């Protein structure tokens, strides 16, 4: 028996959004959300985790994300106005599992501004190192500066327009082309190398093990975070049943190919100069390695250009992720899952959940001092991979277990997506899994207590729309 969707029947007569977005509008939106420079900030972390197998890790992650993207696209056909993993899981499998999925996503929202703060702070200290702008105690000053910047702008209700996002995307595209130009020119001018040199980014026999590569993959999933946002536009898309599915899959494929090309070039440069990726890490740390690798081919100009570009992009990401976390907490407070007086309050002038913005800012500041960038990315992926597994199970349940069309096409993609995501999740570091397990246990225990073992719904996890 098909599960009913009360929201669908109650909104039949309500005004509907105009269906004007085409397939390529969706693809462009997805690329802007993920950012075409996605693997660059975390390149050092990826390489450390996978012992140099960055390209292989990104490509394996792409396979998992493509299957998961197929499940997202299919579920968007069923719930065109929802577009969220917790909704799919809660309605198709069980509300309690939907709550667990939503709680895991809450961790993503909370950790994202934290890792943006860490990266921006380290990158800025690196950028100004040795200049007149170098500040004393950079490990204290820059986290305070960026948390103050994110929190202050979000409290004022400052928003980034779609046009500015498109301009930033174009600038990032130009910087990527410049990187490719300098890299190709550099490689063509180096002495003859054996074929194994060009294959080392894919397979290095000295460091390759399955566990290492999949541990690298568990971190490299960060490259694709955000593709699921396409499904939230279902009500504005021309032919959504076709275009949401295709756009979600295409964005994952395009991101995977572009990210692989970027890190492939970077690895060839570092292999030629140092014989390994790891020669740079002791000098510059994990956070801003890509900029210095680019400097091998393009000199100081490329190092500074990529550093500034990534810094601007990450500031934008930090702003948006902090506000997203604040709005999610507002949804929980509004439904009385968290203390409503604090978390469910909206500032009367800016119409921003100001208490939550400050709360997330404090959490990010504490985390920036207590946590490494690598550990933060793993925690973010801990929650994301749980949500991805949930969506694959929801798609399997709706289309194959309950559906009439029980074909291999409805069976194989969600099963493979679930298994690969699960295998990647298993290869997160033990510490990340321990911290993630503590978070999940706290959420499940609280939810069970609040609802008398989930006999009633606890939270409306839908993020509220902007109010005019």
C-alpha positions in Angstrom: 0.0 0.0 0.0 1.3 3.4 -1.0 1.9 5.9 1.9 -0.3 8.9 1.7 1.0 12.4 1.4 -1.4 14.8 3.3 0.7 17.8 2.3 0.1 17.1 -1.4 -3.7 17.0 -1.0 -3.8 20.0 1.1 -1.9 22.2 -1.3 -3.7 21.3 -4.5 -5.6 24.6 -4.6 -2.8 26.7 -3.3 -0.9 29.1 -5.6 2.0 27.3 -7.3 5.4 28.6 -8.3 6.1 29.1 -12.0 7.8 26.2 -13.8 10.5 28.2 -15.6 13.8 26.4 -14.8 15.3 24.2 -17.5 17.6 21.3 -17.2 20.7 23.4 -17.7 19.5 26.0 -15.2 19.4 23.2 -12.6 22.9 22.0 -13.6 24.3 25.5 -13.3 22.6 25.9 -9.9 24.1 22.6 -8.7 27.6 23.5 -9.8 27.4 26.9 -8.1 26.2 25.3 -4.8 29.0 22.7 -4.8 31.5 25.2 -6.3 33.8 24.3 -9.2 36.8 24.6 -6.8 35.3 22.1 -4.4 38.4 19.8 -4.0 40.9 22.6 -3.7 40.5 23.7 0.0 40.6 20.1 1.3 43.2 18.8 -1.1 45.8 18.3 1.6 43.3 16.5 3.8 42.2 14.2 1.0 45.8 13.3 0.2 46.8 12.6 3.8 43.7 10.4 4.3 44.2 8.4 1.1 48.0 8.4 1.2 48.2 10.3 -2.1 45.3 8.5 -4.0 43.2 11.7 -4.3 42.0 11.1 -7.9 41.0 7.5 -7.1 39.2 8.6 -3.9 37.2 11.3 -5.7 36.2 8.9 -8.5 35.1 6.2 -6.1 33.1 8.8 -4.3 31.6 9.9 -7.6 30.2 6.4 -8.2 28.5 6.4 -4.8 27.1 9.9 -5.4 25.8 9.1 -8.9 23.7 6.2 -7.5 22.6 8.3 -4.6 21.7 11.2 -7.0 19.5 8.8 -8.9 17.7 8.0 -5.7 17.3 11.7 -4.9 15.9 12.4 -8.4 13.4 9.5 -8.1 12.2 10.6 -4.7 11.8 14.2 -5.9 9.2 12.9 -8.3 7.2 11.5 -5.3 7.6 14.5 -3.0 8.2 17.5 -5.2 7.8 20.1 -2.5 9.9 18.4 0.2 13.4 17.7 -1.3 14.9 16.5 1.9 16.4 13.1 3.0 14.6 13.1 6.4 11.2 13.6 4.6 11.8 10.8 2.2 12.9 8.4 4.9 10.2 9.4 7.4 7.4 9.0 4.9 8.6 5.9 3.1 10.2 3.8 5.9 9.3 5.1 9.4 9.0 8.5 11.2 11.6 7.5 13.8 14.1 6.7 11.1 13.2 10.0 9.4 14.0 11.7 12.7 17.4 9.9 13.0 18.2 11.0 9.4 17.3 14.6 10.2 19.4 14.5 13.4 22.4 13.3 11.4 21.8 16.2 9.0 21.7 18.6 11.9 25.3 17.7 12.6 26.2 18.6 9.0 24.6 22.0 9.3 26.4 22.7 12.6 29.9 21.4 11.5 29.9 23.2 8.1 30.4 26.8 9.4 33.0 25.3 11.9 35.2 23.9 9.1 34.8 27.1 7.0 36.0 29.1 10.0 39.0 26.8 10.4 40.0 26.9 6.7 39.6 30.7 6.3 41.6 31.3 9.5 44.5 29.0 8.4 44.4 30.3 4.8 44.5 33.9 5.8 47.4 33.4 8.2 49.2 31.6 5.4 48.3 34.4 2.9 49.7 37.2 5.1 52.7 35.2 6.4 55.8 37.2 6.0 54.0 40.4 5.0 53.2 43.7 6.8 49.7 42.3 7.5 50.9 39.4 9.5 49.2 39.5 12.9 50.4 38.2 16.3 48.6 35.1 17.6 47.0 34.2 14.2 45.5 31.1 15.7 43.4 33.3 18.0 42.9 36.4 15.9 41.6 34.9 12.7 39.0 32.5 14.1 37.6 35.4 16.1 37.6 37.6 13.0 35.8 35.2 10.8 33.3 34.1 13.4 32.6 37.8 14.0 32.3 38.4 10.3 29.9 35.5 9.6 27.8 36.2 12.7 27.6 40.0 12.2 26.6 39.8 8.5 24.0 37.1 9.3 22.5 39.1 12.2 22.1 42.0 9.8 20.3 39.8 7.3 22.8 40.3 4.5 22.2 37.9 1.7 24.3 36.9 -1.4 22.3 37.4 -4.6 22.1 34.8 -7.3 23.8 37.2 -9.7 26.8 37.5 -7.3 27.0 33.7 -7.0 27.0 33.4 -10.8 29.8 36.0 -11.0 31.8 34.2 -8.4 31.3 30.9 -10.2 32.6 32.5 -13.4 35.7 33.9 -11.6 36.4 30.5 -10.1 36.0 29.0 -13.6 38.6 31.5 -15.0 41.0 30.7 -12.1 40.6 26.9 -12.8 41.4 27.5 -16.5 44.5 29.5 -15.5 45.6 26.7 -13.2 45.2 24.1 -16.1 47.1 26.4 -18.5 50.1 26.8 -16.2 50.1 23.1 -15.2 50.0 21.8 -18.8 52.7 24.2 -19.8 54.9 23.1 -16.9 54.4 19.4 -17.5 55.3 19.8 -21.2 58.6 21.4 -20.3 59.8 18.8 -17.8 62.0 15.9 -18.9 60.6 12.6 -20.2 58.9 10.6 -17.5 57.8 6.9 -17.6 54.1 6.1 -18.0 54.0 5.2 -14.3 54.5 8.8 -13.4 51.2 9.8 -15.0 49.4 6.8 -13.4 50.7 7.5 -9.8 47.7 9.8 -8.9 45.5 6.7 -9.6 47.7 4.0 -8.2 50.9 4.2 -6.2 52.1 0.7 -5.3 54.2 2.1 -2.4 51.2 3.4 -0.5 48.1 1.7 -1.9 45.9 -0.4 0.3 42.1 -0.7 0.0 41.6 0.6 3.6 43.7 3.7 2.9 41.9 4.5 -0.4 38.5 4.1 1.1 39.5 6.2 4.1 40.5 8.9 1.6 37.2 8.4 -0.1 35.3 8.9 3.2 36.8 12.4 3.3 36.6 13.1 -0.4 32.8 12.8 -0.3 33.0 16.4 0.9 33.7 17.4 -2.8 30.0 16.6 -3.6 28.2 17.9 -0.6 25.3 20.1 -1.8 24.2 18.3 -4.9 21.0 17.2 -3.1 19.9 20.9 -3.0 18.7 20.5 -6.6 15.7 18.5 -5.5 14.4 21.4 -3.4 13.6 23.3 -6.7 11.1 20.7 -8.0 8.1 23.1 -8.0 9.9 25.6 -10.2 11.2 23.2 -12.9 9.9 22.5 -16.3 9.2 18.7 -16.6 10.5 18.0 -13.1 10.2 14.2 -13.3 12.8 14.2 -16.0 14.9 17.2 -15.3 15.5 16.8 -11.5 16.7 13.3 -12.1 19.0 14.2 -15.0 20.4 17.4 -13.4 21.2 15.7 -10.1 23.1 12.9 -11.9 24.8 15.3 -14.3 26.0 17.6 -11.5 27.6 14.7 -9.7 29.3 13.6 -12.9 30.5 17.0 -13.9 31.8 17.7 -10.4 33.6 14.4 -10.3 35.3 14.8 -13.7 36.3 18.5 -13.0 37.5 17.7 -9.4 39.5 14.7 -10.7 41.2 16.8 -13.3 42.1 19.5 -10.8 43.7 17.2 -8.3 45.3 15.1 -11.0 47.2 18.2 -12.2 48.1 19.1 -8.6 49.4 15.6 -7.9 51.6 15.6 -11.0 53.1 18.9 -10.0 53.8 17.8 -6.4 55.2 14.4 -7.6 57.6 16.1 -9.9 58.8 18.6 -7.3 58.8 16.6 -4.2 58.4 13.0 -5.3 55.3 12.8 -3.1 52.3 15.0 -2.0 53.6 14.9 1.5 56.6 17.1 1.0 54.4 20.2 1.2 52.4 19.3 4.3 55.1 19.8 6.8 55.7 23.3 5.4 52.1 24.6 4.9 49.8 22.3 6.9 46.8 20.5 5.4 44.5 23.5 4.7 46.1 25.5 1.9 48.3 23.0 0.2 46.6 23.3 -3.2 47.6 27.0 -3.6 51.3 26.2 -3.0 51.1 23.2 -5.4 49.7 25.6 -8.0 52.7 27.9 -7.3 55.0 25.2 -8.6 53.7 25.8 -12.1 52.5 29.4 -11.9 54.8 30.9 -9.2 53.7 33.3 -6.5 51.0 34.8 -8.8 49.1 31.5 -8.9 49.6 30.8 -5.2 48.1 34.1 -4.2 45.4 34.0 -6.9 44.1 30.6 -5.8 44.4 31.5 -2.1 42.3 34.6 -2.5 39.7 32.9 -4.8 39.3 30.0 -2.4 39.1 32.4 0.6 36.3 34.4 -1.0 34.4 31.2 -1.9 34.8 29.7 1.6 33.7 33.0 3.2 30.5 32.7 1.2 30.1 29.1 2.1 30.6 29.9 5.8 28.0 32.7 5.7 25.4 30.5 4.1 26.0 27.4 6.2 25.8 29.4 9.4 22.4 30.8 8.4 21.2 27.4 7.2 22.1 25.9 10.6 20.4 28.7 12.4 17.2 28.2 10.4 17.2 24.5 11.0 17.5 25.1 14.7 14.6 27.6 14.4 12.5 24.8 12.8 13.3 22.6 15.8 12.5 25.4 18.3 9.3 26.4 16.5 8.0 22.9 16.8 9.1 22.8 20.5 11.7 20.1 20.0 14.2 22.6 21.5 13.3 25.3 24.0 11.0 27.4 22.0 11.6 30.7 23.8 15.3 30.7 22.7 15.5 28.7 19.5 12.0 29.5 18.1 12.5 33.3 18.3 12.8 35.6 15.2 14.3 39.1 15.3 11.4 41.5 14.6 13.4 43.7 12.3 15.7 41.5 10.3 13.5 38.4 10.5 16.6 36.3 11.2 16.7 33.7 14.0 19.3 35.8 15.8 19.6 33.6 18.9 20.4 30.7 16.7 22.9 32.6 14.6 24.9 33.5 17.7 24.5 30.0 19.1 26.0 28.5 15.9 28.7 31.1 16.0 29.8 30.1 19.5 29.8 26.4 18.6 31.9 27.2 15.5 34.3 29.3 17.5 34.8 26.6 20.2 35.2 23.9 17.5 37.8 26.0 15.6 40.0 26.0 18.7 39.3 22.3 19.6 39.1 20.5 16.3 41.3 20.1 13.2 40.0 20.7 9.7 40.3 17.1 8.8 38.3 15.9 11.8 35.6 18.4 11.0 35.3 17.2 7.4 34.9 13.6 8.6 32.2 14.6 11.1 30.3 16.4 8.4 30.6 13.4 6.1 29.5 11.1 9.0 26.0 12.7 8.9 25.9 13.2 5.2 26.6 9.5 4.4 23.9 8.4 6.8 21.4 10.7 5.0 22.5 9.4 1.6 22.1 5.8 2.8 18.6 6.7 4.0 17.6 8.2 0.6 18.8 5.1 -1.2 16.7 2.9 1.2 13.7 5.2 0.7 14.0 4.9 -3.1 14.3 1.1 -2.9 11.2 1.0 -0.6 9.0 3.2 -2.7 9.9 1.9 -6.2 10.9 -1.7 -5.7 9.5 -3.1 -2.4 6.1 -1.3 -2.6 6.0 -0.4 -6.3 4.4 -2.3 -9.1 7.4 -1.9 -11.5 9.9 -4.3 -9.8 12.6 -4.2 -12.4 16.4 -4.4 -12.0 16.5 -0.6 -12.8 14.5 0.0 -9.7 16.6 -2.4 -7.6 20.3 -2.1 -8.5 21.0 1.7 -8.3 19.6 2.2 -4.8 21.1 -1.0 -3.5 24.6 -0.2 -4.9 24.2 3.4 -3.7 23.4 2.2 -0.1 26.2 -0.4 -0.1 28.9 1.9 -1.4 27.9 4.7 0.9 27.9 2.3 3.8 31.3 1.0 2.9 32.7 4.5 2.6 31.1 5.5 6.0 32.7 2.4 7.6 36.1 3.7 6.6 35.8 7.0 8.4 38.4 7.4 11.2 37.5 5.7 14.5 37.5 9.0 16.3 35.1 10.5 13.8 32.8 7.5 14.2 33.0 7.8 18.0 32.1 11.5 18.1 29.4 10.9 15.5 28.0 8.0 17.5 27.9 10.2 20.7 25.9 12.9 18.7 23.5 10.3 17.3 23.0 8.6 20.7 22.2 11.9 22.3 19.7 12.8 19.6 18.0 9.4 19.6 17.8 9.3 23.4 16.3 12.8 23.5 13.8 11.9 20.7 12.8 8.7 22.4 12.2 10.5 25.7 10.3 13.4 24.2 7.9 11.2 22.1 7.6 8.2 24.4 9.5 6.0 22.1 8.5 7.8 18.9 4.8 7.4 19.4 4.4 10.9 18.1 6.4 13.2 15.7 9.1 15.2 17.4 10.4 17.8 14.9 9.3 19.5 11.7 12.7 19.5 10.0 11.6 21.6 7.0 13.7 24.8 7.0 11.4 27.7 6.9 11.3 29.9 3.8 12.6 33.4 3.8 9.9 35.9 4.8 9.4 39.1 2.8 
